[in-house]
Amino acid sequence: MKKLSKDSCIGVIGAGTMGSGIAQLAASFGHKTVLFDANAAVLKQADEKLRKSLEGLAQKGKITDDAAKSTIANIHHAASFDEFAKCDLIIEAVIEEIGVKQEIFKKLETIISADCILATNTSSLSVTSIAASCSKPERVVGIHFFNPAPIMPLVEIVPGIATSKAIVDESRALIDTWNKTTVIAKDTPGFIVNRVARPFYGEAIRIYEEGIADFATIDWAMKEIGGFRMGPFELMDFIGNDINFKVTETVWTQMFYDGRYKPSLTQKRLYEAGFWGKKKGRGYYSYAENAVMPEPNKDMELGAEIFSRIIAMLINEAYDALYMNVASKEDLELAMTKGVNYPKGLIAWAGEIGQQKVLDLLLELHSIYLEDRYRPSLLLMRSAL
Ligand SMILES: NC(=O)c1ccc[n+]([C@@H]2O[C@H](COP(=O)([O-])OP(=O)(O)OC[C@H]3O[C@@H](n4cnc5c(N)ncnc54)[C@H](O)[C@@H]3O)[C@@H](O)[C@H]2O)c1
């Protein structure tokens, strides 16, 4: 197998939010980068946005003029797939549709060299099923960046069941040279971050639905008591309720409808209404020009109740991911602190709060609601003993 290095040519398919960021990242580390999008207007837009952003960074002195110029010069806009023939690693970041991704990989295999690595940036599809469309599934790997790709430090490397270890090691080593923190995640729904973080949103919505507290109070509790940078509702509005709802729905369906991941009607209605958050001017909150943000109820007892319930659910999910070998303990902790900026790793947090205390709360919730959603992980139960 050919070794990847800074001389390797990187292909990126899809020049939307993620693809344009990944291309910028690769080009900024000196790689000749080939970028393609089925929609020529998107490619043009990506180019304009990149030039503007790099010029802005250079003006602010954050990067040198030369760095800005060479990043731009390193990105070549491809007119057709044939131009991927010279690439050593191709990362696809097209729309989240399995059929589209499979077709792309099938077509690429007729063009690329025998040792070119094929990667998918999918957030929620199975890497194994994308790879299964290829004649050489062993060269297909998940390389999951977070948005914005040039800035977010975490990258989840996801081997499919047929992926060769050499391909995993080689792609991980290359991404490490792009100043990223890489973690290995098992090819399971949501990988690490999008699985373990689900209760941050889901349990917050549940607390709201039960009338225990409003959005502002729940956000306040998680920031003030939990030390999170953003509250769950602020964060969902920031990510987009369209994206966040779809990820929740996909993880739930791919987990064979496990009640722990059940989406909420509250978010589904926001999704249906087009209240997707900041980008639409309306989500859980209004972002209209004269909108006044609602004031939280800063009752510490209520805040502690909210925080305890959400953190217990997050810790339970982290323990279960560990129990199910989704990732090593170290990678789990890194993923949540680097991927979604949690103030602490969840396993370490459980140690601080006390596993027994977390377990007691889950058992209490489970006995009250009689819902699978509060089912404690066996590993948490064992750790609390
Ligand atoms: N947006 C995020 O926060 C995020 C984070 C991590 C991973 N992802 C994943 O990255 C991928 C892309 O997401 P995005 O948010 O950048 O989407 P996007 O909609 O911004 O961009 C997708 C691009 O793919 C292009 N495209 C569609 N079909 C194509 C084809 N057959 N050939 C070439 N180009 C084609 C579209 O024209 C579009 O520009 C998805 O798999 C998504 O799950 C997204």
The ligand as an SDF file (V2000), in Angstrom:
LIG
                    3D

 44 48  0  0  0  0  0  0  0  0999 V2000
  -23.2020   19.5330    8.3410 N   0  0  0  0  0  0  0  0  0  0  0  0
  -22.6510   18.9280    9.3760 C   0  0  0  0  0  0  0  0  0  0  0  0
  -22.6510   19.4570   10.5050 O   0  0  0  0  0  0  0  0  0  0  0  0
  -21.9860   17.5970    9.1930 C   0  0  0  0  0  0  0  0  0  0  0  0
  -21.0210   17.1810   10.1270 C   0  0  0  0  0  0  0  0  0  0  0  0
  -20.3460   15.9750    9.9270 C   0  0  0  0  0  0  0  0  0  0  0  0
  -20.6600   15.1910    8.8300 C   0  0  0  0  0  0  0  0  0  0  0  0
  -21.6120   15.6020    7.9510 N   0  0  0  0  0  0  0  0  0  0  0  0
  -21.8740   14.7390    6.7800 C   0  0  0  0  0  0  0  0  0  0  0  0
  -21.1870   15.2910    5.6650 O   0  0  0  0  0  0  0  0  0  0  0  0
  -21.9210   15.0370    4.4600 C   0  0  0  0  0  0  0  0  0  0  0  0
  -22.2240   16.3450    3.7670 C   0  0  0  0  0  0  0  0  0  0  0  0
  -22.9530   17.1790    4.6280 O   0  0  0  0  0  0  0  0  0  0  0  0
  -23.0680   18.7550    4.3740 P   0  0  0  0  0  0  0  0  0  0  0  0
  -23.6800   19.3240    5.6110 O   0  0  0  0  0  0  0  0  0  0  0  0
  -21.7750   19.2790    3.8910 O   0  0  0  0  0  0  0  0  0  0  0  0
  -24.1390   18.7780    3.1890 O   0  0  0  0  0  0  0  0  0  0  0  0
  -24.4100   19.9430    2.1300 P   0  0  0  0  0  0  0  0  0  0  0  0
  -25.8210   19.7730    1.7240 O   0  0  0  0  0  0  0  0  0  0  0  0
  -23.9460   21.2640    2.6290 O   0  0  0  0  0  0  0  0  0  0  0  0
  -23.4580   19.5360    0.8930 O   0  0  0  0  0  0  0  0  0  0  0  0
  -23.6580   18.3790    0.1290 C   0  0  0  0  0  0  0  0  0  0  0  0
  -23.1620   18.6570   -1.2670 C   0  0  0  0  0  0  0  0  0  0  0  0
  -23.1480   17.4350   -2.0060 O   0  0  0  0  0  0  0  0  0  0  0  0
  -23.4190   17.7670   -3.3660 C   0  0  0  0  0  0  0  0  0  0  0  0
  -23.8350   16.5590   -4.0570 N   0  0  0  0  0  0  0  0  0  0  0  0
  -25.0070   15.8940   -3.9660 C   0  0  0  0  0  0  0  0  0  0  0  0
  -24.9800   14.8030   -4.7400 N   0  0  0  0  0  0  0  0  0  0  0  0
  -23.7700   14.7670   -5.3450 C   0  0  0  0  0  0  0  0  0  0  0  0
  -23.1240   13.8840   -6.2610 C   0  0  0  0  0  0  0  0  0  0  0  0
  -23.7420   12.8030   -6.7150 N   0  0  0  0  0  0  0  0  0  0  0  0
  -21.8600   14.1720   -6.6370 N   0  0  0  0  0  0  0  0  0  0  0  0
  -21.2250   15.2650   -6.1870 C   0  0  0  0  0  0  0  0  0  0  0  0
  -21.7770   16.1360   -5.3310 N   0  0  0  0  0  0  0  0  0  0  0  0
  -23.0320   15.8990   -4.9130 C   0  0  0  0  0  0  0  0  0  0  0  0
  -24.4980   18.8440   -3.2650 C   0  0  0  0  0  0  0  0  0  0  0  0
  -24.5760   19.6140   -4.4500 O   0  0  0  0  0  0  0  0  0  0  0  0
  -24.0380   19.6360   -2.0550 C   0  0  0  0  0  0  0  0  0  0  0  0
  -23.2630   20.7520   -2.4280 O   0  0  0  0  0  0  0  0  0  0  0  0
  -23.1500   14.2440    4.8790 C   0  0  0  0  0  0  0  0  0  0  0  0
  -22.8620   12.8840    4.7470 O   0  0  0  0  0  0  0  0  0  0  0  0
  -23.3180   14.6150    6.3420 C   0  0  0  0  0  0  0  0  0  0  0  0
  -23.9810   13.6260    7.0880 O   0  0  0  0  0  0  0  0  0  0  0  0
  -22.2720   16.8010    8.0850 C   0  0  0  0  0  0  0  0  0  0  0  0
  1  2  1  0
  2  3  2  0
  2  4  1  0
  4  5  1  0
  4 44  2  0
  5  6  2  0
  6  7  1  0
  7  8  2  0
  8  9  1  0
  8 44  1  0
  9 10  1  0
  9 42  1  0
 10 11  1  0
 11 12  1  0
 11 40  1  0
 12 13  1  0
 13 14  1  0
 14 15  2  0
 14 16  1  0
 14 17  1  0
 17 18  1  0
 18 19  2  0
 18 20  1  0
 18 21  1  0
 21 22  1  0
 22 23  1  0
 23 24  1  0
 23 38  1  0
 24 25  1  0
 25 26  1  0
 25 36  1  0
 26 27  1  0
 26 35  1  0
 27 28  2  0
 28 29  1  0
 29 30  1  0
 29 35  2  0
 30 31  1  0
 30 32  2  0
 32 33  1  0
 33 34  2  0
 34 35  1  0
 36 37  1  0
 36 38  1  0
 38 39  1  0
 40 41  1  0
 40 42  1  0
 42 43  1  0
M  CHG  2   8   1  16  -1
M  END
$$$$
